């Protein structure tokens, strides 16, 4: 599986890695599913998906992001092998409720950080990207 997080909200997304060569092409549809599950307004989801179609890979420069990825990976592995395994979307949603150190001075967890960003957007106005 692949674990991706948003740099600002730390919103995690787990998705199948295989086939790895199509990961970036599959990412926008997986992102749309995750944002819909978080009750993101359709115009915001559409804009984020459009922006996600222009992706590139880069090394992570932030040690904080690496720490968040490691923690999410540990928790995902634990929950994936637990007594009630979740699908990847369900696991992504569960991870989004985990308190994250970098968000403590703002909204504590990725789902709350996303909700706060969505709340502050003007209706039909600029989007997250």
C-alpha positions in Angstrom: 0.0 0.0 0.0 1.0 3.6 -0.5 0.6 6.2 2.2 0.4 9.9 1.2 -0.3 12.9 3.4 -1.1 16.5 2.7 1.7 18.8 3.7 -0.5 21.4 5.4 -3.4 19.4 6.9 -1.5 16.1 7.3 -4.6 14.4 5.9 -3.6 10.8 5.3 -4.5 8.7 2.2 -3.9 5.0 2.0 -4.2 3.5 -1.4 -3.1 0.3 -3.2 0.5 0.6 -4.4 0.2 -2.0 -7.2 0.7 -1.4 -10.0 3.2 1.2 -8.8 3.7 2.7 -12.3 0.1 3.9 -12.3 0.1 5.3 -8.7 0.2 8.9 -9.8 -2.6 8.4 -12.3 -4.8 6.7 -9.8 -4.1 9.2 -7.0 -6.7 11.9 -8.1 -9.6 9.4 -8.0 -8.5 8.1 -4.6 -8.2 11.7 -3.4 -11.8 12.4 -4.6 -13.1 9.4 -2.6 -11.3 10.6 0.5 -12.5 14.2 0.2 -16.0 13.0 -0.4 -15.8 10.8 2.7 -14.8 14.0 4.7 -17.9 15.8 3.3 -15.9 18.2 1.3 -18.0 20.5 -1.0 -18.1 19.2 -4.5 -16.5 22.3 -6.0 -13.6 22.0 -3.6 -13.2 18.3 -4.4 -13.3 19.0 -8.1 -10.6 21.7 -7.9 -8.4 19.5 -5.7 -8.7 16.6 -8.1 -7.9 18.8 -11.1 -4.8 20.1 -9.2 -3.8 16.5 -8.3 -3.7 15.5 -11.9 -0.6 17.6 -12.2 1.5 15.8 -9.7 5.2 15.1 -9.3 7.4 13.2 -6.9 9.9 15.0 -4.7 12.0 14.1 -1.6 10.6 15.2 1.7 12.7 18.0 3.3 10.6 18.2 6.5 11.6 15.9 9.3 8.2 16.7 10.8 6.4 15.2 7.8 8.7 12.2 7.9 7.7 11.7 11.5 4.0 12.0 10.7 4.4 9.5 7.9 6.2 7.0 10.2 3.6 7.4 12.9 0.7 6.9 10.4 2.5 3.9 8.9 2.9 2.3 12.3 -0.7 2.9 13.3 -2.0 1.7 9.9 0.0 -1.5 10.2 -1.4 -2.1 13.7 -5.0 -1.4 12.6 -4.7 -3.4 9.4 -3.7 -6.5 11.2 -6.2 -5.9 14.1 -9.3 -8.0 14.9 -11.5 -5.9 12.7 -9.5 -5.0 9.6 -10.7 -1.9 7.7 -10.5 -1.2 4.0 -8.0 1.4 3.0 -10.5 4.3 2.9 -11.8 3.3 6.4 -8.3 3.2 7.6 -7.5 6.6 6.1 -10.5 8.0 7.8 -9.5 6.5 11.1 -5.9 7.8 10.8 -7.3 11.3 10.0 -8.7 11.5 13.6 -5.3 10.8 15.2 -3.8 13.8 17.1 -0.6 15.0 15.4 2.1 17.0 17.1 2.5 19.6 14.3 -1.2 20.4 14.5 -1.5 20.8 18.3 -1.4 24.6 18.1 -4.1 24.6 15.4 -6.8 21.9 15.2 -5.0 18.8 16.6 -6.0 16.2 14.0 -6.0 16.1 10.2 -9.8 15.8 10.0 -10.3 18.9 12.2 -7.6 20.8 10.3 -9.4 20.0 7.0 -12.8 21.0 8.5 -11.4 24.3 9.7 -10.0 25.0 6.2 -13.3 24.2 4.6 -15.2 26.3 7.1 -13.0 29.3 6.3 -13.5 29.1 2.5 -15.9 31.5 1.0 -18.9 29.7 -0.7 -17.9 28.9 -4.3 -14.7 30.8 -3.8 -11.0 29.9 -3.8 -10.2 26.3 -2.9 -7.5 24.6 -0.8 -4.7 24.1 -3.3 
